[in-house]
Amino acid sequence: MAAAGESAPGTGNLSSGPSDMSPEPDTPDLSSGPSPTQTVSLAPRVVLLALLLLIALVLLPQLGFGLVYDDGWTLVANGFLRVPGELGVLFSPEAVARNIPDAVRPGLVLFDMLSYQLVGLDPRAHHALSILLHLGVCAALAAWLRRLGAPLALWASSLALFGLLAIHAEAIAVVSFHEDLLAALLAVLAALTASAAVRRARAWPLALVAVLLSLGACAMKQSAAAIAPLWLLTEALAPWRARRPWPRLLGLGLALLLGAAALIGFSWWLHGSISPYGAENLRLYANRVGLAPVLAMSTQIHLGYLQQMVLPFGLAPEYSDRGASWTDPATLLASAALLALLAYGIACARRRPLVTLAIAGAFILALPTSSLAAMPNMRADRFMYLPSVPVCIGLAALALALGRRLAARLARPGLLFAPIAALAILQGAVLVGTAFTYRSNNQLWATARRIDPGSARAQAATGELLLANLDQTSEAQRRDLLLTRVETHCEIAERHDPDYELPQLCFARLAAARKDWREAHRRFAAALALSPDRNARILAGLAQTSLDLPDHTEADRRRFALEALEPGLVRYPYSPELHEVAGQIFHRLGEPLRALEHYRRARILAPERGQPLLGELSLLLDLGLPTAAHTLVAAHRQTWLATDPIDRTALIARHRDALRLFAPSMILSADLVGVFANEP
């Protein structure tokens, strides 16, 4: 990194503005020979648009990806997004009481609600939105660097590297990680606005905008609060222009922190503490093994992040949480390397401020992911989305410095951009390959299982995916073989983490597929005992299997079902799955009005989901209302046609029988096949 601070002088003739730095004595002078910058003059806007187009083309294949990972929790099964009339709940403690997904990030929930209302669950539209957000971050980064006075070569190289950085594959390719893109976009815009404000005599209007942008960034993800000290560091170092007076810098820096303070206060109001996860939540690995082993492993993790950003190998969709000892050689080496890097960065503050910005800035932005505050995942590639900004600036400066020396040594000015081009091509190629891991859940968990066979989550998720894709018409032998394969994944998951709810859920769904209701009920109960949150589907399974328990009276089965169902509906009122199961249970218990209420609520909370519609149709036919069933199908044609053809065929047959019994004069006009000619 020693040469990184020399990048600005050597590329000063590419800058759209003057540079305040003079060349180092050992900087090669390329002015005597021809160079691309002397023969071609490119407008900054043209360079920006060309680079954004290049990044968009590289990311274009992601438009064919599906919804994966947490998309099911935050988007597909998040009924709150379907009821914008209840938006006020989001800004009260009821948001936590009702278990609204990501309630601690109200800005993200608002964005998800708006995007759902605009494009529904269309994966192409959501992935296009992810690409646009990433391009927005790239454009904002370029604008901020230009505002700071960075030369064209440096800001363009930084933009290209950030836009194509392979470690960003996860954040861009998974829709539910919009939080990282949105937080970065608003944080960089806040820094850009603050940099504009600090250079104006009447700064308060722009300062107010910067505060609001900072608040928005923290409303997407609280770790975005680190943008305030990064901005202050950047302005204090002033790598390309004279530093502004300290009172102004400190005032604006404190103003940017107001966003973080507001969100911390909001979190405290919602949860009664700074952390939204709770003090005893076993989903936090630090609550299992203690903070010291987690912090020791964090040193290894962050050195690994640096390696992944420089040389993009080791990227993965899944990292198992593990602790370490402070006396482990790996921990000692990682700690020594990070401390030495930080010391070098600080030592360069006077002579090479760009080196300090790249190193110290990365440390600042990575601090929220250092496990000082316990997190559900100790490590994830997406955590480095915003912290990679200063790293990309430093790598771009280093590559340009190497390019200048290479061009001077070989007397070929055209090689000036060869190192940065090679680095961008390498990162972009790995980005494309890594992104394909996230094209489907099957691909994602197969890759996760291959990279980390010890991941209980990957093993359990694989088992559940196999069950979800089980074909009910398969022959018995093939079905038994598939269920045996599922059982193997469940057993491996339980062996690796017996205190995790997902292996128990895997076993519960396996037992249900085998119609072993006693075992299924026992496993659902075990999963509920282990799970600290997100329990809607566990409670739904527990209630559903209660009605089929052998060796119990009808009254006991009813009581067991309601003991799981009723508290679940109070705690998870926006769960379409829970309302659907409630409809099924009350349907079986002979309470049609309550069943109808829950079926309809499930349809509202998940209009794309076919099972509530089929359940309501079945109930209407049981009540002798075939014309009402016809009207319901006509009003929800797309949902009806998207359901399983076997289920549709069975209901059509039942509907015809009901018409003959209850409305014979309507046989021709109300027959479902007569209305929809493409029905079987």
N, C-alpha and C positions, 0 to 999 in steps of 0.2 A: 504493500500500500504506500510505500515511501514516495513513489512517483505520482500517486493519485492527485496530490495537491498541486502538481504542475500542469494539470490538464487545461485549466482556464487560460493561462498565458499563451500556450501553444496553439490554442484554437480561438484566440481573441479576434482574429480577422473573420471568424464565422459569426460573431455575435451581432445581434440586432441592436445592441447598445454598447457603450464603452465599458472597458474593464479597468478596474482600479489596481490590478495586480501587474507587476512587471515580471518578465521571464527570469527564471532561475539561470544561473551561469551555465549549467550543464544542459539546458534545454536545447535540443537541436534546432537550428534556424533553417526553416524551409523556404524562406522568402526568396532566396536566390534562384530556386528552380521552380518549374511549373508545378502546380498542384490543382486538385479538383476545385478548390475554393477560389483559385485565381482565374480559372477558365469558365466556371459555371457559378452563376449567382442565383441562389434559390430563395424565394420568399418564404419566411417562416410559416405562413399559412399553408403554402403548398406542401412543405415538408410535413407539417402536422397532419394534413388530410391524407397524404400518401401513407404515412405510418399507421394511422387509424384504419385505413382501408386494408393494409397488409394484416394487421392484427385481426380485423373482422374476418378476413378470408381464412386465416388459420383456425379461427374458432367456429367457422360455418358448419362443420360436420355435427356440432353439438345440437343443432336444430332437430336432428333425428333421434335424440336421446329421449328416454322416458322419465317418469317421476320416480325417484329412488330415495333410499335411506330415510331421513326424517321427513321427507315430503309427505309421507302418509300421515304423520302426526300433526304437522303444522299447516298442511294445505288440504289434503284429500279428506281426512276425517275430522277436520276442525270446523265443527258446525257454527262456531261463533262468526266466522267469515261470511256466513249466509244470512245473518240477521243484522244488517247495519242499523236497524232501528233500536238495537240494544247496545249501541256503541258506548253510551255513557257508563256502562258497567266497567269498562276497561280502566277508567280513571278513579276507581274506588277500591277499597279492600275486598269488595265482592269479586273482583277479578281473580284474586287468589282463592277465595272460598269456593268459587265455581270452577277452578282449575282451567282457566283459559290458557291455552298454550302460549308460551313466551310473554306472559302478562308483564314481566319485569322489563320488557322491551316494547313499550307502547307504540313507539314510532314504527317498529317493524310490523306489529299487528295491524296498524293502520294501513301500511303499505300493502301487506298481504290481502287485506280486505278489499282495498281498491283494485288491486290487480286481479283478484278473483271476480269481482263484479264486472270488470272489463273483459276478461278473456276466459273466465271459467277455469276449467282444468285442462285446457289445451296445452300439452307439453311443449309444442313448438313455440307457442307464444311466450310461455314462461322462460324458456331457454333463450329466446330472442331478447327478452327483457334482461336476462343475466348478462348477455353479451353487450347490450347497450349500456348497462351500468358499468361494466368493466371499461368500456371505451370512454365513458364519462370520467372515470377515475384517471385514466391515462391523459385525457385532455386537460383535466384540472391540474394534474401534476406538471404538465408542460407549461401551463399558464403561470403556475406558482414559481417554477424555476425561472421563467422569463422575467417575471416581476422582480425576482431577486437579483437579476442581472446576469444569469448564467449564459454563456455563449451558446450559439445555436447548436454546434456540434455536441456539446455536453447534454443540453436538455433533450435534443432529439435522440441521442444514444441512450440516455436514461429512460426515455419514454419507450423506445423499442424494446429495451431489455425488460422493463417492468411489464409491458404488455404481453410479452412472450415467455415470461418466467415460468418454468415448468411446475414449480411448487404451487402455482395458482390454479392448477387444474381442478382441484377439489372445490375451491370456493366458487369457481365460475360454473362448473358442470352440474352442481347440485342446487336445485332451486331453493331449498330450505336454508341455504347459506347466503341468501340475499343480505342477511345481517352484516356480513363482513364487507360486501361490496358497498352497501349503503353507508355504513359507518365510515369507510375509507373515503367515499365520495364527499360526504358532508364535512369530514374532518379536514381534507385537503382544501376544500372550498373555504372553510373557516380560516385556515392558515393563509390562503391567498388573499382573502378579504382583510385580514389583520395586517398583512404586509402592505397592502394598498393604504390602509388607514394610517399606519405608522409614518407614512411619507407625505401625509396631507396636513395642512394647518388646521383644518376643521375636520377632525377625525371621528367625532362621536357618532355620526350616522353610520359610517362603515363599521365602526367598532360594535355598534348594536347589532348589525347584520351578522358580524363574526360571532358574537355571543349566541345568537339564535341558531346559527349553523352548528356551532359547537354543541349546543343543547340537543339539536336534532341528531347529531352523530352519536352522542351518548345515549339517546333514546333508542338507537338501533343496537348499540353494543357499548357497554360501559368502558371497555378497554380503550375506546376512542379518546378518552380523556387525556391520554398520553400525548395527544397532538399539541397541547398547550406548552409543556416543557420542550418538545421538539422545536416548535416554532420559536420559542425564546432562544434556544441554543443556536438555531440557524441565523436569526437576526443578530445575535451577539457575536457570532463568528464572522458574519458578513464576508463570505469568501469572494464575492465579486463586486461589492460596493461598500462605501464607507458606512460604518455602523451608526445607527441612530442613537439619540440620547437615552441613557438608561431609564430615566423616569417614564418615558413613553413606552419603552419595551416592557418594563415591569408592570405598568398599568394594563397594557393590552394582554400580557401573559396571564395576569390575574383574572381579567375579564373572560378569557377563554376557559378558565377553570370553573367559571360559574355554571357551565353546562354540566360538568361532572358533579358539582356540589348539588345541583337541583335533582339529578337522577339518583344520587345517593340518598337524598332526603325522601324522594318518591319511593325508593326501594324500602327504606326504613318504615315509611308510612304503610306500605302494603304488607310487609313481612314481619315488621317489628325488629328487624336486624338489617345489616348491610348486605349479608349474603341471602339470596333467595332460596337457598337449598336446605337450610336448617342445620343446626349444630350436630345432630346425630344421624344425618343422612348417609347411609352406607354406600350410596352411589359415588360419594366422594372418597377417593382412595386414601386420602389423608386421615379420614375418620376410621379407617380400618387399621392402618399401620403406624399412624403418627405423622407429624409434619416433617421431622428430620429426614427419614428415608425418602420422602417425596422430594424435598429440596435437594438432596444429594443426587437423585436421579435427574432432577431438573437441569443440573449443570451438564450432564451428558446429553440430554434432549436438546438444549440450546446450542451446544456445539454441533450436534447433528443437523439442526436447522441451518446453520451457517454452511456446513458442507453441502446440504441439499440445494441451497441457493447458488453456490458457486459451481458445484458439479452435481447435476440433478440425477442422482441415483439414490435408491432407498425410499422413494416416494410410495405411499401406501394408503389405502382407504381405511385401514384399521391398525391401531397400535394398542397393545394390551398394557394396562397400567401395571407398573412394577416399581418397587422401591429399591434403594441402594444404600450402601454404607459410606460414610465420609472417609473411611479408611480404604475403600476399594481403589485399586490402581486406576481404573477407568474414571472414577470420580475425581481423584487427585489430579490426573492429567487434564481432564476437561476443565476443572476449576483453574488450574495453572494457566492453561491456554487462554481461557476467557479473561482472566485477570491481566495477563500479559498484553492481550489485545486491547483491553480497555486502557491500561496504563500507557501503551504506545499512542493510542488515539488522543488521550488527554495531553500527552507530551508534545503532540504535533499542533496544538491549538494556535500557536503564534506563527510558525513557519508554514505549516500546511493545514489551514483550517478545513479544507475539504475532507481531509483524512479524518479529522475530529468529528466533522458532521456525519460522515458515513458510519464510523464506529460507535461513537457515543450516542448518535441518533438511533441506531439500531438497538442499542442496549435500552434506551429510554422506551421505545415503542414495544419492545419485547417484555418489559417488566411486568405488565399485567398478566402475561401468560407464564410467569415464572413459578406459579403455584404458591406464591406467598399468601394468596387467598385461594382456598381450595376450589378446584374446578371438577366437573363431572368427568372430563377427559384430560389427562395430564398432557397428552400430545395429540396434535392434529395438524396436517399440512396447512389448513385454512387459517390457523392462528397467525401465520406469517404473512398474511396478505398485506396489511398495513405496515408492519415492521420491515418489509422488504423494500420500502421506498428509499430510505437512506442507503441501504445495501446496494440497490441498483445504481444510485448516483455514484457511489464509490467505485463499483465495478466498471461503470461506463468511463469514469475518469481514468481508472487504471488502464483499461483497454485502449483508450485514446492516447495515453502517454506511451504505451508499448508500441502503438501504431506509428507515432512520430519517430520514435527511435529506430523502428524497423525501416521506415521510409527513408530516414537520413542515412542509415548504414548501407542500404542497398541502392541508394540514389533513385528510388522509385516512389515519387509522392503519392501515387495511386494506392499504395499499401497503407496509407494513413488510417483508413477505416477497416482494414482487413481483420484485426483482432476483434473489434466490436461486432463486425458482421458474422464472424465465425461463432462467437459466443451467443449471439441472438439466434442464429440458425440452429445451434445445438439445443438451446433452451426451447425454441419453438417446436423442434422435432419431438423432443421428449414430452412437451406439453400436449401435443396431438395424441401421442401414444398413451400417455397416462390418462387423458380425459376419457378414452374409450372404456376405461374401467367402470365409469359411471353411466354407461348407456342403459343398463337395466339392473334390477336387483339381483338377478341370477348371476350376471357378470361381476357385479360388485362383490358379492359375498363369496363367490368362487375365488376371486383374486385375493380377497382378505384371508380366506382360509388357507390358500396356498402360501401366502407370504408369512402369515402368523397362525400356524396350526394350533397354537395354544390359546387362541382367542375364544372364550366361551360364547361371546356374542355372535361371532361368525359361525360357529358350529350350530348354535341354537337357531339362528336365523336361516341357515341352510335347511335345517330340518323342517321349519315352518313353511319355507318356500316350496319344498317338495310336497308337503301336505296340501298347500293351497292349489297346487297344479295337479292334484290327484284326479284322475279321470274316473268317475263313478261307474262308467260302463266297462272298465278294464276287466279282463278275466281274473279269477280269484288268485291264481298263482302269481301273475305279474303284480297284482295289488299287494300280496303278502311280501313279495320281494322288496317292493318299494317301501312298505312300512318297516321292514327290517332295516333298510338303509336309513330311514328316518330315526329309528331307535338308536342306531350307532352314533349318529350325530348328537342326539340328546344325551347319550351316556358320556361322550367325550366332553361335551359342554359342562355337564354336572361334575365330572371328575376335575376339570380345570378350575371351576368356581362353584362350589356347592352352596355358597351364600348369595347367589345371583338368581333373580326371578326368571330370567329367560329360559334356562334349562328346564325349570319346573313347568313353564308354559309349553315348552316343546313336548314334554312328556304328557301334559294334560290334553293337548290337541291330538297327539298320537293315540291316547286311550280313547278319546271321543271317536276318532276314525275307526277304531276297533270295536266301538259300542261297549266299551268297558266303563260304564258310567260311574261306578264306585271309585275306580282308580282315577278317572278324569276329575271327579269332584275333589278327591284328596290332593291331587297335584295342583288344581286351581287354588285350593285353600293354602297350600304350601307357598305358591307363588305370591299370593296376597300377603302372607306373613313376612315375606322377604322384601317386597317391593315398597319403596318409600313414596312413590308418586306414579302418575300415569297409569292408574289402576282401572280405567273404565272397561277395557276389554277383559281384564281378569274377573271383575265383578260380573260382567255379562256372561262369561263362561261358567262361573260359579252358580249363578242363578239358573242358567239354562240346564245344566246337568243335574241340578237339585230335583227337577221334576221327574227324572228317570232313575233316581236312586232305588235299587232293589232293597228288599227287607225293611221298608219303611211304610208307614200308613200314608194315605193321601193327604191327611191333615199335616203330617210332619214334612212331607215333600213340599207342600204349599208354603209352610212356615219357613223352611230353609231357603226357598227361592225368594220369598219376599224380604228375608233378612239380608240377602245380598243385593237385591234389586233396589229397594226403596232408598237405603243410604247412598247407593251409587247414583241414582237419579238426582239426589240433592247435591252431591259433590261434583258430579259431571253432567250438568244439565245440557251441555252443548255436544254431547257424544251421540252421533247418529246410531252407532252400533248398539249402545245401551238402550236407546229408545226403541230400536227395532226388536231387540230381545224382549223388552217390556211388552211390546205389542204381541209377540209370539206367546209369552207366558200368560198374559191376561186372556188371550184368545183361547188357550188351552184350559184355563181356569173357568171359562164360561162367563167372562165379564166383557162383553163386546164393546160397550161404550168406552171403557178405559183402553181396550186394545186399539180401537179406532183412533183415539186421541194420540197414542204413542206412535202408531204407524204414520199418522199425518205429520207429527212432529219430526219423525225420522226423515220423511220425504223433504221437509223444509230444510233440515240441517244438512242433508246430502241428496239433492235432487238428481244427481247422477247415479246414485246407488239403486239397483233394481230390486233388491230383496224387500224393502219396505213396501214398494208398490205391489209386488206379488203377494205379500202378506195381507195387505188391505183388500186386494181383489178377492183373495180366498175368503176373507172374513165377510165381504159383501155377498159372495155366493152362498156362504153358510147361512146368512141372514135372509136369503131369498130375494136379493136385490140385483138381478142380472142387468137391468137397464142402468142402474147406478154404476155397476162395474164397467159397462160399455162406455159411459160418459167419462169415467176416470181414465180409462185407457186412451180415449180420444184426446184428453187434455194433456197426457204425458206420453206421447207417441214415441219420442226418441228413447226415453228410458225403457219403455216396454220392448222396443225392438232390440235394445242392447242387452236384455236379460237372456238367460240360458234358453235355447230353443226347446229343450226337453221340458223345462218348467212351463214355457209358454204353451206348448202343445197340450200338456195336461190340463192347464187352466182353460184353454179353448174348449176342450171336451166337456169339462165341468160346466162351463158357461152355457154351452148348447143344451145340456141337460136341464140347467136351471131355467133357461128360456122356455123350454117345453112345459115345465112344471108351473112356473109363476107368471110368465108373460108370453103365451103362445102366439099372440098377435104380433109380437115384435121379433119373431124369429128371423125374418128376412132383413129388417132394417137395423137390428141391434147385434147381429152376428159379427164377431170380431174378424173372422176371415173375410166376410163381405166388405168390411170397412178397409182392411189392409190386405190388398191383393197379394202381397208378397209373403203372407203368413202361410205356414204349412197346412 
